[in-house]
Amino acid sequence: MNVGAAGAIAARMLRRSDPYVFVDGAWLRAEAQSLMKRYFEVDELPHDWFAPFNASEKTFYFDALPGIKPDQTQESFAAVAAAKQFELDYINSLPNVHVRSGVSFHRRRRGMEQKGVDILLAIQALTTAYRGTSSNMMLVLGDLDFAPLVEELVAIGVSVKLLHSHATNAELVRAADTAGKLTVHDFQPLVTKLGFALPQQVASGERWNDDEGEVYGSEHHTPDASVRIMERDGQWQSTLYSGDSAHVVMRSPKRSSLIAYMQDFYQLQSPS
């Protein structure tokens, strides 16, 4: 790119700083599914699982309709495809959200693979940048293949925030200007929609004594503390100790959500 063109792009960007959000839909859905399974033992997400991270920001959501599997009947495929289209139509109906669709193919060894979705996302993001439509972007994705896109956006002056998962390659994370990990808090609207609540911290005056309730299994240990989990009257409580002092006490009606929360935010090791 010549200096004049780069300067023109930069000048347009100074006039437009409205944030744009670009979402790898299949990746984000898999992350949401994994979190809901760990926290609340939910096997299937509803069609209206997605909620924009900020309703006032323009969001582009990239996904694909499924391809037919070799052993799948036309009737079964039609039902699956219709359900996916219903989900995408719902997402596209949300304010400031625009769905862009690719296609999927089934491969014998790899299963279902999307084709064209990554390219569509990259083209949309780069076109937005080169036109000077926005100089602030949030990318919600975790595939290392997007690293060149992030590097190019940063190089031409776009401020890029990456929202990723704990499993995202460090090279992709380093490429962005700023980065943050997805947590269950990012899916609060979905948690509420499913009829659940996240664990809540308990005030000191409402904490159970250690000799109350039943302790389940052995104590689970964080690197420098211990956690005791107990149940009483249909509620679960976890107490994080450092030495003899109780530092964090959380409570939840579901044991799975309590353990998952302590794992994600307080480095609780997996229960034995």
C-alpha positions as CSV (number, residue, x, y, z in Angstrom):
1,M,0.0,0.0,0.0
2,N,1.4,3.5,-0.9
3,V,1.8,6.2,1.7
4,G,-1.0,8.3,0.1
5,A,-3.6,5.5,0.3
6,A,-2.6,4.7,3.9
7,G,-3.0,8.4,4.8
8,A,-6.4,8.6,3.2
9,I,-7.6,5.5,5.1
10,A,-6.2,6.9,8.4
11,A,-8.0,10.2,7.8
12,R,-11.4,8.5,7.2
13,M,-10.9,6.4,10.3
14,L,-10.4,9.5,12.4
15,R,-13.9,10.5,11.4
16,R,-15.5,7.1,12.2
17,S,-14.7,5.4,15.5
18,D,-18.0,3.5,16.0
19,P,-17.1,0.0,17.2
20,Y,-17.9,-2.9,14.9
21,V,-18.2,-6.5,16.1
22,F,-17.3,-9.6,14.0
23,V,-18.3,-12.9,15.3
24,D,-17.3,-16.4,14.2
25,G,-20.7,-17.9,15.0
26,A,-19.9,-21.6,14.9
27,W,-16.9,-21.0,17.2
28,L,-18.9,-18.9,19.7
29,R,-21.8,-21.3,19.7
30,A,-19.4,-24.2,20.6
31,E,-18.0,-22.1,23.4
32,A,-21.5,-21.3,24.7
33,Q,-22.5,-24.9,24.5
34,S,-19.4,-26.0,26.4
35,L,-20.0,-23.5,29.2
36,M,-23.7,-24.3,29.6
37,K,-22.8,-28.0,29.7
38,R,-20.2,-27.5,32.4
39,Y,-22.2,-25.1,34.5
40,F,-25.8,-26.3,34.2
41,E,-25.6,-29.7,32.4
42,V,-27.5,-28.3,29.4
43,D,-27.1,-30.5,26.3
44,E,-28.7,-28.4,23.7
45,L,-28.9,-24.6,23.2
46,P,-32.2,-23.0,22.2
47,H,-32.4,-21.3,18.8
48,D,-32.4,-17.9,20.5
49,W,-29.2,-18.5,22.5
50,F,-27.2,-15.6,21.0
51,A,-27.3,-12.1,22.4
52,P,-25.1,-9.2,21.1
53,F,-22.3,-8.2,23.5
54,N,-23.4,-4.6,23.1
55,A,-26.8,-4.0,21.5
56,S,-25.7,-0.5,20.3
57,E,-22.8,-1.8,18.3
58,K,-23.1,-3.1,14.7
59,T,-22.5,-6.8,14.8
60,F,-21.7,-9.1,11.9
61,Y,-22.3,-12.8,12.6
62,F,-20.8,-15.4,10.3
63,D,-22.0,-19.0,10.2
64,A,-23.1,-21.6,7.7
65,L,-26.0,-23.9,7.0
66,P,-25.1,-27.6,7.5
67,G,-24.2,-30.0,4.7
68,I,-25.8,-33.4,4.3
69,K,-24.0,-36.4,5.9
70,P,-23.4,-39.5,3.8
71,D,-25.7,-41.6,6.0
72,Q,-28.3,-38.9,6.5
73,T,-31.8,-39.1,4.8
74,Q,-33.1,-36.1,2.9
75,E,-35.9,-35.8,5.5
76,S,-33.5,-35.7,8.4
77,F,-31.2,-33.3,6.6
78,A,-34.1,-31.0,5.7
79,A,-35.2,-30.9,9.4
80,V,-31.6,-30.0,10.6
81,A,-31.2,-27.4,7.9
82,A,-34.5,-25.8,8.7
83,A,-33.7,-25.6,12.4
84,K,-30.3,-23.9,11.6
85,Q,-32.0,-21.5,9.2
86,F,-34.6,-20.7,11.9
87,E,-31.7,-19.9,14.3
88,L,-29.9,-17.7,11.8
89,D,-33.1,-15.9,10.9
90,Y,-33.6,-15.1,14.6
91,I,-30.1,-13.8,15.0
92,N,-30.4,-11.7,11.9
93,S,-33.6,-10.2,13.4
94,L,-31.8,-8.7,16.4
95,P,-31.2,-5.0,16.3
96,N,-27.9,-4.0,14.6
97,V,-27.0,-7.7,13.9
98,H,-26.3,-8.9,10.4
99,V,-25.8,-12.6,9.5
100,R,-23.5,-13.6,6.7
101,S,-23.7,-17.3,5.6
102,G,-21.3,-19.7,4.1
103,V,-21.7,-23.4,3.3
104,S,-20.7,-26.6,5.0
105,F,-19.6,-30.0,3.7
106,H,-19.2,-33.3,5.4
107,R,-15.8,-35.0,5.3
108,R,-15.4,-38.6,6.2
109,R,-12.6,-38.1,8.7
110,R,-13.1,-34.6,9.8
111,G,-16.9,-34.4,10.0
112,M,-18.7,-31.2,9.2
113,E,-16.5,-28.4,7.9
114,Q,-17.6,-24.9,7.0
115,K,-16.3,-23.4,3.8
116,G,-16.1,-19.7,3.0
117,V,-17.1,-18.4,6.4
118,D,-13.6,-17.4,7.5
119,I,-13.0,-15.7,4.1
120,L,-16.4,-13.8,4.4
121,L,-15.4,-12.6,7.9
122,A,-12.0,-11.4,6.7
123,I,-13.3,-9.7,3.7
124,Q,-16.0,-7.9,5.7
125,A,-13.6,-6.7,8.3
126,L,-10.9,-5.6,5.9
127,T,-13.5,-3.8,3.7
128,T,-14.8,-2.0,6.8
129,A,-11.3,-0.9,7.6
130,Y,-10.2,0.2,4.1
131,R,-13.4,2.2,3.6
132,G,-12.7,3.9,6.9
133,T,-16.1,2.9,8.2
134,S,-14.8,2.1,11.7
135,S,-11.4,2.2,13.4
136,N,-12.5,0.1,16.4
137,M,-13.3,-3.6,16.0
138,M,-14.0,-6.4,18.4
139,L,-13.3,-9.9,16.9
140,V,-15.1,-12.7,18.7
141,L,-13.2,-15.8,17.5
142,G,-10.4,-18.2,18.4
143,D,-9.0,-19.8,15.3
144,L,-5.3,-19.2,14.7
145,D,-6.1,-18.9,11.0
146,F,-7.4,-15.4,11.8
147,A,-3.9,-14.2,13.0
148,P,-3.0,-12.6,9.6
149,L,-6.3,-10.7,9.5
150,V,-5.7,-9.3,13.0
151,E,-2.1,-8.3,12.1
152,E,-3.3,-6.5,9.0
153,L,-6.1,-4.7,10.8
154,V,-3.6,-3.5,13.5
155,A,-1.1,-2.5,10.8
156,I,-3.5,-0.2,9.0
157,G,-4.5,1.6,12.3
158,V,-7.5,-0.3,13.4
159,S,-7.8,-0.8,17.2
160,V,-8.6,-4.5,17.6
161,K,-9.9,-6.1,20.7
162,L,-10.0,-9.9,20.6
163,L,-12.5,-11.9,22.7
164,H,-11.2,-15.5,22.8
165,S,-11.3,-18.6,24.9
166,H,-8.7,-20.2,27.3
167,A,-7.7,-22.6,24.5
168,T,-6.9,-19.9,21.9
169,N,-3.3,-19.9,20.6
170,A,-1.1,-17.3,22.2
171,E,0.0,-16.0,18.7
172,L,-3.5,-14.9,17.9
173,V,-3.9,-13.2,21.3
174,R,-0.6,-11.3,20.9
175,A,-1.6,-10.1,17.4
176,A,-4.5,-8.0,18.8
177,D,-4.2,-4.6,20.6
178,T,-6.2,-5.9,23.6
179,A,-7.7,-9.2,24.4
180,G,-10.0,-10.8,26.9
181,K,-11.2,-14.3,27.7
182,L,-14.8,-15.3,27.3
183,T,-16.4,-16.3,30.6
184,V,-19.8,-17.4,31.7
185,H,-20.6,-13.8,32.5
186,D,-20.5,-13.0,28.8
187,F,-23.5,-15.3,28.4
188,Q,-25.6,-13.9,31.3
189,P,-28.7,-13.4,29.0
190,L,-28.5,-17.0,28.0
191,V,-28.1,-18.2,31.6
192,T,-31.2,-16.3,32.5
193,K,-33.1,-17.5,29.4
194,L,-32.3,-21.1,30.5
195,G,-33.8,-20.4,33.9
196,F,-30.5,-20.6,35.9
197,A,-28.4,-18.2,38.0
198,L,-24.7,-17.9,38.4
199,P,-23.2,-18.6,41.9
200,Q,-23.4,-15.7,44.2
201,Q,-21.0,-14.5,46.9
202,V,-22.3,-15.0,50.4
203,A,-22.1,-12.2,53.0
204,S,-20.1,-13.1,56.2
205,G,-23.2,-13.2,58.4
206,E,-25.0,-15.7,56.1
207,R,-22.2,-18.2,55.8
208,W,-22.6,-21.8,57.1
209,N,-20.2,-23.1,59.7
210,D,-17.8,-25.8,58.6
211,D,-19.5,-28.3,60.8
212,E,-22.9,-27.7,59.1
213,G,-24.1,-29.6,56.1
214,E,-22.3,-32.5,54.5
215,V,-18.9,-32.3,52.9
216,Y,-18.8,-34.1,49.6
217,G,-15.6,-36.0,48.9
218,S,-12.2,-34.7,49.8
219,E,-11.2,-31.1,49.8
220,H,-10.2,-29.8,46.4
221,H,-7.1,-27.7,46.3
222,T,-6.1,-24.6,44.3
223,P,-2.3,-23.9,44.0
224,D,-2.2,-22.0,47.2
225,A,-5.5,-22.6,49.0
226,S,-8.1,-25.2,49.7
227,V,-11.8,-25.3,48.9
228,R,-14.5,-27.1,50.9
229,I,-17.8,-27.8,49.1
230,M,-21.0,-28.8,51.1
231,E,-24.7,-29.0,50.6
232,R,-27.6,-27.9,52.8
233,D,-31.3,-27.7,52.1
234,G,-30.8,-27.9,48.3
235,Q,-28.1,-25.3,48.2
236,W,-24.4,-25.8,47.6
237,Q,-21.7,-23.7,49.2
238,S,-18.0,-23.5,48.5
239,T,-15.5,-21.9,50.9
240,L,-12.1,-20.9,49.6
241,Y,-9.5,-20.9,52.4
242,S,-6.1,-19.4,52.6
243,G,-4.6,-20.9,55.7
244,D,-7.3,-20.8,58.3
245,S,-9.2,-17.8,56.9
246,A,-12.2,-18.1,54.6
247,H,-11.7,-15.6,51.8
248,V,-14.4,-16.3,49.3
249,V,-17.7,-18.1,50.0
250,M,-20.0,-18.8,47.0
251,R,-23.5,-20.4,46.9
252,S,-25.5,-22.0,44.2
253,P,-28.4,-24.4,43.8
254,K,-26.3,-26.5,41.4
255,R,-23.1,-28.2,42.4
256,S,-21.9,-28.3,38.7
257,S,-22.1,-24.5,38.4
258,L,-20.4,-23.9,41.7
259,I,-17.5,-26.2,40.8
260,A,-17.2,-24.7,37.3
261,Y,-17.2,-21.2,38.7
262,M,-14.5,-22.0,41.2
263,Q,-12.4,-23.6,38.4
264,D,-12.7,-20.7,36.1
265,F,-12.3,-17.8,38.5
266,Y,-10.4,-19.3,41.5
267,Q,-8.2,-22.0,39.9
268,L,-10.0,-24.8,41.6
269,Q,-8.5,-28.1,40.3
270,S,-10.9,-30.7,38.8
271,P,-12.7,-32.7,41.5
272,S,-11.3,-36.2,42.1
